[in-house]
């Protein structure tokens, strides 16, 4: 396999590359298994809209695979994922940043690149096939990385071996993120967020913080090349956001290893690099790692409380066949920056089991639905109802050695339209579906043979209060 080599042929080209890259905020690499046995790789890049966002194609480099050293990806779409503020402003968007020619904090573009279908063959080594994309340079305003502007990025993902099975034709997809990253957040209130990773193969997922890497040339050999970036005092990759060391009122960021929910409170402003790693496990073997790097901007804002969200009572553990039903209600009596206009609220939701109808749009029908469907909008108050008719299709089922999980995660985001940073309240709901209780066997009492040879069997009826007897 060829090593990745970068040669600065012209000094002008080197300077131009740096100028193009100084506004990269993060990204991730994933892959999806196609029905014909090939793979499609996807790279999502997140960029500060105050810089140039012009690439039409990029290269992912491949390591530890003797048959493949790179994958070319072309741009398929560019999306403005800036905060969705009220039109009264201040306007935060890529277009506004481009038109004004001045920096606008929080204006972020997502660029999505995809490869053509590609065949991978062979068995990955124990340390996996490593896929990387790197670029120079970082924002000089970053608060938690020492001299960040001197270093670049390396995004990475790893495909591990599984039971010595040939990777071609493909049999496993990596996890993917259902939520766009949050980039701009107001100071002074408890904030909760969830990247909400999902896995089409229903592999078990675990979340953790990880370290950002520099860019590199040559062979992939961390921690030597690329190397992990050094955090400033009071920060680490396990504690990348402000904590009590910066302000006694701060609550340091934590990540739930099972659900991926991130929670923190910050009174310290700045630009902070975070990396979240998601591991996928099949039959107790790790088969994939994906990493999402994202730069979070914490800003002082006018007083704006986050919406209050309430749920009607529901059970988070049910037996197959039970209906899960609850209402989500968001309320925000706050006003916009003009001090008069009521704020508007929006509820959005993600989850592999959330569909467009009971029969379509989810991983494993019957699907959960919202009524009205998301996004749900309202002024001051907003409400939607969750319905999910569970069945035996949703309980844990064996597939080879891998039991399909029976816990389903849904993420609900209730957000106002205050500028420059809408306040939001994110709720993670996990519902576990259990098999119905087995009706015990009846106890035979008498067997009688009739003159014609028929046999009459008598038994005592057993209790079936739940009505779950089938046959």
C-alpha positions as CSV (number, residue, x, y, z in Angstrom):
1,X,0.0,0.0,0.0
2,X,1.3,3.5,-0.8
3,X,1.9,5.9,1.9
4,X,0.1,9.2,2.0
5,X,2.5,11.8,0.8
6,X,2.0,15.6,0.7
7,X,4.6,17.6,-1.3
8,X,4.4,21.4,-1.2
9,X,5.4,22.0,-4.9
10,X,4.6,25.7,-4.9
11,X,4.7,27.9,-1.9
12,X,1.6,29.7,-3.3
13,X,-0.4,26.4,-3.3
14,X,0.6,25.8,0.3
15,X,-0.6,29.2,1.4
16,X,-3.8,28.8,-0.6
17,X,-4.5,25.5,1.0
18,X,-4.2,26.9,4.5
19,X,-6.4,29.8,3.6
20,X,-9.1,27.5,2.3
21,X,-9.0,25.3,5.4
22,X,-8.8,27.7,8.4
23,X,-12.6,27.6,8.8
24,X,-13.1,23.8,9.1
25,X,-15.0,23.1,12.3
26,X,-15.1,19.3,12.2
27,X,-16.7,16.3,10.5
28,X,-17.1,12.5,10.3
29,X,-16.5,9.5,8.0
30,X,-19.0,6.7,7.7
31,X,-19.8,3.9,5.3
32,X,-23.0,2.0,4.2
33,X,-23.3,-1.5,2.9
34,X,-25.3,-1.7,-0.4
35,X,-27.6,-4.5,-1.5
36,X,-25.1,-5.5,-4.3
37,X,-22.3,-6.1,-1.8
38,X,-20.4,-2.8,-2.3
39,X,-19.8,0.1,0.1
40,X,-20.5,3.8,-0.2
41,X,-18.4,6.1,1.9
42,X,-19.7,9.4,3.2
43,X,-17.7,12.3,4.6
44,X,-19.5,15.3,6.2
45,X,-17.5,18.4,6.8
46,X,-18.7,21.3,8.9
47,X,-17.3,24.7,8.1
48,X,-17.5,28.2,9.5
49,X,-19.3,30.2,6.7
50,X,-16.9,33.1,7.1
51,X,-14.4,31.1,5.0
52,X,-14.3,29.5,1.6
53,X,-16.3,26.3,1.2
54,X,-15.5,25.4,-2.4
55,X,-14.2,21.8,-2.7
56,X,-16.0,19.7,-5.3
57,X,-14.1,16.5,-4.3
58,X,-11.9,15.2,-1.5
59,X,-9.8,12.1,-0.9
60,X,-10.1,9.6,2.0
61,X,-6.8,7.8,2.6
62,X,-6.9,4.1,3.5
63,X,-4.3,2.4,5.8
64,X,-3.5,-1.3,6.6
65,X,-5.2,-2.4,3.4
66,X,-2.6,-3.7,0.8
67,X,-5.1,-3.5,-2.0
68,X,-6.4,0.0,-1.6
69,X,-4.8,3.3,-0.5
70,X,-7.4,6.0,-1.3
71,X,-11.1,6.6,-2.0
72,X,-12.3,9.6,-4.0
73,X,-15.5,11.3,-3.0
74,X,-17.5,14.0,-4.7
75,X,-19.7,16.7,-3.2
76,X,-23.5,15.9,-3.3
77,X,-24.9,18.7,-1.3
78,X,-24.1,21.7,0.8
79,X,-26.5,22.6,3.6
80,X,-26.8,25.7,5.8
81,X,-27.1,24.3,9.3
82,X,-26.8,27.7,11.1
83,X,-29.2,28.3,14.0
84,X,-32.8,28.8,12.9
85,X,-33.5,32.3,14.2
86,X,-36.5,34.5,13.9
87,X,-36.4,36.6,10.7
88,X,-36.3,39.8,12.7
89,X,-32.7,39.0,13.3
90,X,-29.9,39.3,13.8
91,X,-29.7,36.9,10.8
92,X,-27.3,34.0,11.2
93,X,-26.7,32.2,7.9
94,X,-24.0,31.4,5.4
95,X,-25.6,33.9,2.9
96,X,-25.5,36.7,5.5
97,X,-21.9,36.0,6.2
98,X,-21.0,36.0,2.5
99,X,-23.0,39.2,1.8
100,X,-21.7,41.1,4.8
101,X,-18.0,40.0,4.3
102,X,-17.8,40.1,8.1
103,X,-17.6,37.1,10.5
104,X,-20.9,35.9,11.9
105,X,-20.6,33.5,14.9
106,X,-22.6,30.4,14.5
107,X,-23.0,30.5,10.6
108,X,-22.2,26.9,9.7
109,X,-22.3,24.9,6.5
110,X,-22.5,21.2,6.2
111,X,-20.9,19.8,3.0
112,X,-21.7,16.1,2.2
113,X,-19.3,14.1,0.0
114,X,-20.0,10.5,-1.2
115,X,-18.0,7.9,-3.0
116,X,-19.1,5.7,-5.9
117,X,-19.9,2.2,-4.9
118,X,-16.7,0.5,-4.1
119,X,-15.8,-3.2,-3.4
120,X,-13.6,-4.1,-0.5
121,X,-12.1,-7.6,-0.2
122,X,-10.1,-9.4,2.3
123,X,-10.1,-9.5,6.1
124,X,-9.1,-6.4,8.1
125,X,-6.1,-6.9,10.4
126,X,-6.6,-6.8,14.2
127,X,-6.0,-3.0,14.3
128,X,-8.5,-2.5,11.4
129,X,-8.6,-0.7,8.1
130,X,-8.3,3.0,8.9
131,X,-10.0,5.7,6.8
132,X,-8.7,9.2,7.2
133,X,-9.3,12.7,5.9
134,X,-7.0,15.5,7.0
135,X,-6.7,19.2,6.3
136,X,-4.9,22.3,7.6
137,X,-5.6,24.5,9.7
138,X,-7.6,25.2,12.8
139,X,-9.2,28.4,14.0
140,X,-6.8,30.6,16.0
141,X,-9.6,31.5,18.4
142,X,-10.0,28.0,19.8
143,X,-9.9,28.2,23.6
144,X,-9.2,24.6,24.8
145,X,-6.3,23.7,22.4
146,X,-2.8,25.1,22.8
147,X,-1.7,27.2,19.7
148,X,-4.5,25.5,17.7
149,X,-3.8,27.6,14.5
150,X,-0.5,25.8,14.1
151,X,-2.2,22.4,13.6
152,X,-4.7,20.8,11.3
153,X,-7.4,18.1,11.5
154,X,-7.5,14.4,11.0
155,X,-10.9,12.8,10.8
156,X,-10.9,9.0,11.1
157,X,-13.0,5.9,11.1
158,X,-12.0,2.2,11.5
159,X,-13.4,-1.0,10.1
160,X,-12.4,-4.0,12.3
161,X,-12.4,-7.8,11.4
162,X,-15.4,-10.0,12.4
163,X,-14.9,-13.7,12.8
164,X,-12.3,-13.7,10.0
165,X,-15.1,-12.9,7.5
166,X,-14.2,-11.5,4.1
167,X,-15.3,-7.8,3.9
168,X,-16.5,-8.4,0.3
169,X,-19.3,-8.7,-0.3
170,X,-20.1,-6.3,2.5
171,X,-22.1,-7.4,5.5
172,X,-21.9,-4.5,7.9
173,X,-22.5,-0.7,7.9
174,X,-20.9,1.7,10.2
175,X,-23.1,3.7,12.7
176,X,-24.3,7.1,11.4
177,X,-25.4,10.2,13.2
178,X,-29.1,11.2,13.0
179,X,-28.7,14.7,14.5
180,X,-26.8,17.6,13.0
181,X,-24.2,18.9,15.5
182,X,-25.0,21.9,17.7
183,X,-22.4,24.6,16.9
184,X,-23.6,27.7,18.9
185,X,-24.9,27.7,22.4
186,X,-25.8,30.4,24.9
187,X,-24.1,30.6,28.3
188,X,-25.7,30.3,31.6
189,X,-28.2,27.4,31.5
190,X,-28.1,23.6,31.6
191,X,-27.6,22.3,28.0
192,X,-28.3,18.8,26.8
193,X,-27.5,17.4,23.4
194,X,-27.4,14.0,21.7
195,X,-25.7,13.2,18.4
196,X,-28.0,10.2,18.3
197,X,-26.0,7.6,16.4
198,X,-27.9,4.7,14.8
199,X,-26.8,1.4,13.3
200,X,-28.7,-0.2,10.4
201,X,-27.4,-3.7,11.5
202,X,-28.7,-3.1,15.1
203,X,-25.2,-3.5,16.5
204,X,-24.7,-2.4,20.1
205,X,-23.3,1.1,20.4
206,X,-21.2,2.8,23.0
207,X,-20.2,6.4,23.3
208,X,-17.1,8.2,24.7
209,X,-15.0,11.3,24.4
210,X,-11.9,11.1,22.4
211,X,-8.9,13.2,21.4
212,X,-8.5,15.5,18.3
213,X,-5.6,14.8,16.0
214,X,-3.3,17.0,14.0
215,X,-3.0,16.7,10.2
216,X,-0.2,14.4,9.0
217,X,1.8,13.0,6.1
218,X,3.2,9.5,5.6
219,X,1.9,6.4,7.3
220,X,-0.9,6.5,9.9
221,X,0.8,5.7,13.1
222,X,-0.8,7.5,16.1
223,X,0.1,8.8,18.6
224,X,3.3,9.6,16.6
225,X,1.7,10.5,13.2
226,X,-0.8,12.1,13.5
227,X,-0.3,13.2,17.1
228,X,-3.0,14.1,19.6
229,X,-3.3,17.8,20.2
230,X,-2.4,19.3,23.6
231,X,-5.1,20.9,25.7
232,X,-4.8,24.1,27.6
233,X,-4.7,24.0,31.4
234,X,-8.0,22.9,32.8
235,X,-9.1,21.0,29.8
236,X,-8.6,17.4,28.5
237,X,-10.2,15.2,25.8
238,X,-12.3,13.7,28.6
239,X,-13.3,17.2,29.8
240,X,-13.2,19.4,26.6
241,X,-15.7,22.0,27.8
242,X,-15.5,24.5,30.6
243,X,-15.7,23.2,34.1
244,X,-15.3,24.5,37.7
245,X,-11.6,25.3,37.0
246,X,-12.8,28.1,34.7
247,X,-15.8,29.2,36.7
248,X,-17.2,27.7,39.9
249,X,-20.7,27.9,38.4
250,X,-19.8,25.6,35.5
251,X,-21.0,22.0,35.4
252,X,-18.5,19.9,33.4
253,X,-19.6,18.0,30.3
254,X,-20.5,14.4,30.7
255,X,-21.5,11.8,28.1
256,X,-23.8,8.8,28.7
257,X,-21.9,5.8,27.4
258,X,-25.2,3.9,26.5
259,X,-27.4,6.7,25.1
260,X,-24.8,9.3,23.9
261,X,-26.6,12.1,25.8
262,X,-24.2,15.0,26.6
263,X,-25.0,17.4,29.4
264,X,-23.2,20.5,30.7
265,X,-23.6,24.1,32.0
266,X,-21.2,26.8,31.1
267,X,-20.7,30.4,32.1
268,X,-17.4,30.5,30.2
269,X,-17.4,31.7,26.6
270,X,-15.1,30.6,23.8
271,X,-14.5,28.1,21.0
272,X,-14.1,24.5,22.1
273,X,-13.0,21.4,20.1
274,X,-14.9,18.2,21.0
275,X,-14.5,14.6,19.6
276,X,-17.2,11.9,20.2
277,X,-16.3,8.3,19.4
278,X,-19.0,5.7,18.7
279,X,-18.1,2.0,18.8
280,X,-20.2,-0.7,17.2
281,X,-20.2,-4.2,18.7
282,X,-21.5,-7.4,17.0
283,X,-21.5,-10.6,19.0
284,X,-19.3,-9.0,21.6
285,X,-16.7,-8.1,18.9
286,X,-15.9,-4.5,18.0
287,X,-16.6,-4.1,14.3
288,X,-16.4,-0.3,13.8
289,X,-15.4,3.0,15.3
290,X,-16.5,6.4,13.9
291,X,-15.5,9.8,15.3
292,X,-17.4,13.1,15.0
293,X,-15.3,16.2,15.7
294,X,-17.1,19.4,16.2
295,X,-16.1,22.9,17.4
296,X,-18.7,24.3,19.8
297,X,-19.1,28.1,20.2
298,X,-20.3,29.2,23.6
299,X,-21.6,32.8,23.5
300,X,-23.0,35.3,26.0
301,X,-26.5,36.1,25.0
302,X,-29.3,38.3,26.2
303,X,-31.4,36.6,28.9
304,X,-33.2,33.7,27.2
305,X,-34.4,30.8,29.2
306,X,-34.6,27.4,27.5
307,X,-38.1,26.0,26.8
308,X,-39.8,23.9,29.4
309,X,-40.7,20.4,28.2
310,X,-43.1,18.1,29.9
311,X,-44.2,14.5,29.0
312,X,-47.4,12.8,30.0
313,X,-47.0,9.6,31.9
314,X,-45.8,6.6,29.9
315,X,-44.0,3.3,30.5
316,X,-40.4,3.0,29.3
317,X,-40.4,-0.8,29.7
318,X,-43.4,-2.6,28.0
319,X,-44.4,-6.0,26.8
320,X,-44.6,-6.7,23.1
321,X,-48.1,-5.8,22.0
322,X,-48.5,-2.8,24.3
323,X,-49.2,0.6,22.9
324,X,-46.7,3.3,23.9
325,X,-48.4,6.7,24.0
326,X,-47.5,10.0,25.4
327,X,-47.7,13.7,24.7
328,X,-44.7,16.1,24.5
329,X,-45.5,19.7,25.4
330,X,-43.1,22.6,25.1
331,X,-43.6,26.0,26.6
332,X,-41.6,29.2,26.4
333,X,-43.2,32.5,27.7
334,X,-40.0,34.4,26.6
335,X,-39.9,37.2,24.0
336,X,-37.5,38.1,21.2
337,X,-34.8,40.6,21.5
338,X,-37.3,43.4,20.8
339,X,-38.8,42.7,24.2
340,X,-42.3,42.4,22.7
341,X,-42.7,39.6,20.1
342,X,-43.5,36.1,21.6
343,X,-41.0,33.4,20.7
344,X,-41.9,30.6,18.4
345,X,-41.1,27.0,19.3
346,X,-40.3,23.9,17.1
347,X,-40.2,20.2,18.1
348,X,-38.1,17.9,16.0
349,X,-37.4,14.2,16.6
350,X,-35.0,11.5,15.5
351,X,-34.8,7.8,16.0
352,X,-34.4,4.7,13.9
353,X,-37.8,3.5,15.0
354,X,-39.6,6.8,14.1
355,X,-41.4,6.6,10.8
356,X,-43.5,8.8,8.5
357,X,-46.4,6.4,9.1
358,X,-46.9,3.2,11.1
359,X,-45.7,1.1,8.2
360,X,-43.0,3.2,6.5
361,X,-39.9,5.2,7.3
362,X,-38.4,3.2,10.2
363,X,-35.9,0.4,10.6
364,X,-38.3,-2.2,11.9
365,X,-42.1,-1.6,11.4
366,X,-44.5,-1.1,13.0
367,X,-43.1,2.4,13.3
368,X,-43.5,5.0,16.0
369,X,-45.2,8.2,14.8
370,X,-45.9,11.7,15.9
371,X,-49.2,13.5,15.5
372,X,-48.8,16.2,14.2
373,X,-45.6,15.1,12.4
374,X,-42.3,16.8,13.1
375,X,-41.3,19.5,12.7
376,X,-44.1,20.8,14.9
377,X,-44.3,24.6,15.2
378,X,-46.2,26.9,17.6
379,X,-46.0,30.3,19.3
380,X,-45.2,30.1,23.1
381,X,-46.6,26.5,23.3
382,X,-46.1,23.5,21.0
383,X,-47.5,19.9,21.5
384,X,-47.3,16.6,19.7
385,X,-48.3,13.1,20.5
386,X,-46.1,10.0,20.3
387,X,-47.7,6.6,19.3
388,X,-46.0,3.3,18.9
389,X,-47.8,0.0,18.7
390,X,-45.2,-2.5,19.7
391,X,-45.2,-6.1,18.5
392,X,-43.1,-9.3,18.8
393,X,-41.0,-7.9,16.0
394,X,-39.5,-5.4,18.5
395,X,-38.2,-7.8,21.2
396,X,-34.6,-9.1,21.3
397,X,-34.1,-11.7,18.6
398,X,-31.2,-13.9,17.9
399,X,-29.4,-13.4,14.5
400,X,-26.5,-15.9,14.6
401,X,-24.7,-15.1,17.8
402,X,-25.9,-11.5,17.8
403,X,-29.2,-10.7,19.7
404,X,-30.9,-7.7,18.2
405,X,-31.3,-5.1,20.9
406,X,-34.8,-4.4,22.3
407,X,-34.1,-0.9,23.6
408,X,-35.1,1.9,21.2
409,X,-33.9,5.5,21.6
410,X,-35.8,8.6,20.5
411,X,-34.4,12.2,20.7
412,X,-36.8,15.1,20.9
413,X,-35.5,18.7,20.5
414,X,-37.6,21.6,21.5
415,X,-36.1,24.9,20.3
416,X,-37.1,28.6,20.4
417,X,-36.2,31.1,17.7
418,X,-34.3,33.6,19.8
419,X,-31.2,35.1,18.2
420,X,-28.2,34.8,18.0
421,X,-28.4,31.4,19.7
422,X,-31.8,29.7,20.0
423,X,-32.3,28.0,23.3
424,X,-33.2,24.3,23.1
425,X,-34.3,21.5,25.4
426,X,-33.3,18.0,24.3
427,X,-34.9,14.9,25.7
428,X,-33.7,11.4,25.2
429,X,-36.4,8.7,25.6
430,X,-35.3,5.0,25.7
431,X,-38.1,2.4,25.5
432,X,-37.4,-1.3,26.1
433,X,-39.7,-4.0,24.6
434,X,-39.9,-7.3,26.5
435,X,-41.4,-10.6,25.4
436,X,-44.9,-11.2,26.8
437,X,-45.1,-13.5,29.8
438,X,-45.3,-17.2,28.9
439,X,-48.5,-18.9,29.8
440,X,-47.6,-22.0,31.9
441,X,-48.6,-25.4,30.6
442,X,-51.9,-26.8,31.9
443,X,-51.8,-29.9,34.2
444,X,-53.6,-32.9,32.7
445,X,-56.2,-34.4,35.1
446,X,-57.9,-37.3,33.3
447,X,-57.6,-39.4,30.2
448,X,-60.6,-41.5,29.1
449,X,-60.9,-43.9,26.1
450,X,-64.3,-43.9,24.5
451,X,-65.9,-47.1,23.1
452,X,-65.2,-45.9,19.6
453,X,-61.6,-45.4,20.3
454,X,-61.6,-41.6,20.8
455,X,-59.6,-40.2,23.7
456,X,-60.9,-37.5,25.9
457,X,-58.3,-35.4,27.7
458,X,-59.3,-33.2,30.7
459,X,-57.1,-30.5,32.3
460,X,-57.3,-27.6,34.7
461,X,-57.3,-24.2,33.0
462,X,-54.4,-21.9,33.8
463,X,-54.5,-18.2,34.5
464,X,-54.1,-16.0,31.5
465,X,-55.1,-12.6,32.9
466,X,-53.0,-10.7,30.3
467,X,-54.7,-12.5,27.4
468,X,-51.4,-13.4,25.8
469,X,-52.1,-17.1,24.9
470,X,-51.6,-17.7,21.2
471,X,-51.6,-21.4,20.5
